[in-house]
């Protein structure tokens, strides 16, 4: 009898030692690590999650005296501000301008960093490679304000470099910043010039992980440099390309406010007025906080839907995705 009890105790002890731990037991056994996480979690809660209660502004007629929580709800079950935006004759123009800039920037700007990275990876002259990298990275560190100032100087009708070249060919100076047909091209290509070098870094890092043995085997088989790029380098960075494309598609509606606003003037608002500049004018200048919050929520929802859709398509087509 004593032997049986002892055996039961041994089995019970062995089960207790070897059984998988629950989540809370794992946390309790590693409590020191979670103490290190507390500052980061606290900052995330305070600066990222706590302010999210401000989305209530989109569904209320905000009154500063009553505050966000106690302000009355908007009409039409709280959707009055959304209805106002979509009834606004300018809403379609704002959405179109935002999408036009985003898709133009995506189509024109997405492949260029890849081409630059593949080209730099193929260079054998290290000094020239470093020089090109430095030159292409440098514009990233120019602030948006300085960049727009440079554009205004170079494109000025009063002694601007570009218009001086135009005059050399016998043409009249062109008001580039005031002509709607030039505005999108200036916005997009100046952004590509500024960001291409920096965006290429992630692809260069991915190419650094490609095994040299693959290239050596291809050279032995008589493959040219272009064939090696197309059949070794490009497939190797394809998962990285897919993830970057998904992230870019998830921010289609998130065109930057600063540059568009700084480049904007009364002559080009037909193409330069986008959702982010509209939110600024309606929310901060006109103090219509409910309407501006509603437009911002619409913007975020569209971005989230695009992100989920493109990620699902990418998973099915290439097997690569964010999750």
N, C-alpha and C positions, 0 to 999 in steps of 0.2 A: 504493500500500500504506500509506504514511504517512497519507494522507488518510482511508482507511478506519478505521485505528486511532484517529485523532483524533476521527472521528465517533462511534465506539463509546464512547470515553471521555466525550464530551459527553452522549451518551444515558444512559450509566451515571450520570454526575453529576446529570443532570436527574431521573432516576428516584429517586436517593438523596435529593435535595432535596424532591421532591414526594410521595414515598411516605408513606402514613399512619403515624404513630408508634405504636409499641406502648405498652401501659400503663406498663411500667417506664421507657421512654424519656421519657414525659410526666412521670412522677414525678421522674426524674433532672433534667429541665430546669426543674422548679419546686420544687427541694428546699428553698428558703428558706421557702416557704409551709407545708411539712410540719413544719418546725422549730417554727413558731408553733402547730401543732396538737398537738405532743407533750405539753404539760401537760394539755390536755383529754383526750387519749387515755389518758394515764397515770392520771388520776383516774377515768376510766370503767373502766379495767381493774381498778384496785385496789379501788374501792368498789362496782362493779356486777357485774363478771364473776368476779373472784376469789372473792367470797363464795358464788358459786353452787355451789361444790363441797359446800356444806352441805346440799344436797338429798339427799346420801347418807344423812343421818340418817333419812330416811323408810324406808330399806331395811335399816337396821342396828339392832342392840340396843346403843345407845350406852353406852360406858363411858368416863368422863372420864380414867381412867388410860391407856387404850389410845388415846384420841383418835378422831376421826371415821374416819380411813383404816384404822386397825387394829382397830376394834371388830368383833365378829362379825356376820355377816349374820343378818337376822331369818328366822324360819321361813317356810314356804310360798313359797320362792324369793324371799324379801325382801319379800313383800307382806303380812306379818303385821299390820302397823300399819293398813293400809288395810282389811283384813278386820275388825279389831277395831272400827274406826270404824263401818263399815256394819252390823255386828252389834249395835252399841250401840242400845238402844231410843230414845235421844234423838236419833239422827242424823237421822231424818226430820223431827223437830220443829225441829232446828237449820236444816236446809235450807229447810223451809217458812217459818220466821220470817224468814230472810234474803231469800228470794225475795219474800215478801209485802211487806216493807219496801221492797225495791228497785223492784218493779213499781208499788207505790203511789206512791213518790216520783217515778218516771219519768212515770207518767200524769198525776199532779197537778202536778208541778213543771216538766215540759218546756215546755208551752205558755205559761206565765205570763211568763217573760222575753221571749218573742217578742211577746206582747201589749203588755208594758211598752215595749219598744223601738219598736214600731209607733206606740204612743200618743205617746211622747216625740218621735218623728220628725215627727209631725203638728202638734206645738205650734208656734205662731208667736211666743209671748211668751217671749223668751229668758231673762228673769229667773226666770219661773215654771218654765221647763224646767230651768234650773240648780239651782233649789231642790229640785225633785222628784228630780233625779239625785243630789244630795247626800244627801237623806233616804233614798233607796233603796239607795245604795252603803254608807252608814255601818254598817249591821249586819254587813257582811262582815268588818269589822275587830274585831268582838267575839270574844274567844276562846271556845272551846267550854266551858271551865270557867265563865267568867262567864255565858255563855248559860244553862247548866244551873242555875246559882245563881239567875239571874233567874226561870227557870221555877219553881223550888222556892218562891221568895218569892211570886210572883204566884198560884200555885196552892195555896198552903198553906191548911190548914183553920183555922189560927190567925191570922186577920187578913189572909189573902191577898186581893188586889184582886178576883180572879175570884169567889172564894167570898163576898166582901162583896156583889157584884152578885147572886149566886145567892140570898143571904139576903134581899135587898131584895124579891125576888119570892115570898118566903114559903117557900123550900125549905131543907132542911138542907144544911150544907156537904158538899161532895163531895171524897173523897180521890182526886183526879185521878191523882197519880203512883203510887198503889197499886192502881188499877183497870185490869185488863188491856184492857178495851174502849176506854179512852181513850188508852192508851200510844202506839199507833202513830200516832194522829192528832196527838198532841202532838209526837212525834218528827218527823214529816214536815212539818207546817205551820210549826213553829218553824224547821226547816231551809230551807223555801221563803222565809220572811220574811227569813232571814239572807242567802240567796244570790241572790235574784232580781235585785236591782240590779246586782250584780257580773256575773252571767251574761248580763245584757242588753247589756253593753258590746260584745261581739263582734258582736251583731246590729245595734247602732247604727252600728258601724264599717262593716258591710256595706251598710247603708242609705245611708251617706254617699257610697257609690260609685254610687248610682243617678243617672242623668242627669236634671237638672232639665227638659230639653227634653221628656222623656216626660210629665212632669206638666203642663207647659205645653200640650202637644198635647191631653192628655186634658181639661184645663179648657176649652179652646176647643171640644172636642166635646161639652161639657156633662156630663162625668163628675162625680159627687159625690165627697166625700172618701173615703167608704167604698169606692166603686168603684175609686178610685185605689189604695187600700191593697190591695184584693183582686186587682187586675189588674196592678199595677205593682210595688209594694213587696214583696208576699209572694212572687211568682215570682222576684224579684231575689235574695232571701236564701234561696231554697230549697236551693241547694247547701250553704250554710253550715249550714242546719238539718239536712240529711241527715248531714253529717259529725259534728255534735254528737250527733245521735241514735245514730249508730254507736258513737261513743266511750262514750256513756252505757250502751248495751247491752253493751259490752265490759267494763263494771265492775259488772254486775248483782250478782255474788256478792261484790263488794268493799265491802260496807257498812262505813262508818267505825267503828272500835273505840271511840274515846274517848267520843263522845256517848252511844252505847248503854250503855257500861259505867257512865258517870256517872249516867245516868238509871235504872239498874237497882237494884232492891231485891227482897227476898224475896217481896213480894206480886205482882210483875209479871214474874217470870222466865219464866213460861209463854209470853210473847210477846217478851220483851226478850233472851232468851238466843239469840244468833246465832253464826254460825261464828267470827267474829273474837274475840268475848268468850270463846268456848269454847277457842280456840287459846291465848289468854292464860292462862286458868286451868289448862289441862292442861299447857302448855309451861313457863310461868314459875313458877306456884305449885306444881304437882305434879311438876315436873321430868321430865315424860314427853316428852322432846324428839323422839323418833322419831314418836310418835303426832301431836303437834302439827304437825310438818313434813309428815307424810302428808296431814293435813287441809288444810294450806296449799297443797300441790301439787294436790290435788283441786279446791280453790277456783280456782286459777290456770288449770288445764286447762279447767274449765267456762267461765271468762271468755274464754279464747282461742277456744274453739269458737263461743261466741256472737258474738264479734267477727268472726270469719271468715264465719260464716253470715249475719249481718245485713249485712255489707259486700257479700257476693255478691248478696243479694236487692236491696239498694239500687242496685247497679250495673245489674242487669237492669231494675228498675222505673223508676228516674229517670236512670240514666246517670251518677250522681255517687257517689263512694266514696273511701275512703282510698287505694286503688291500683287 
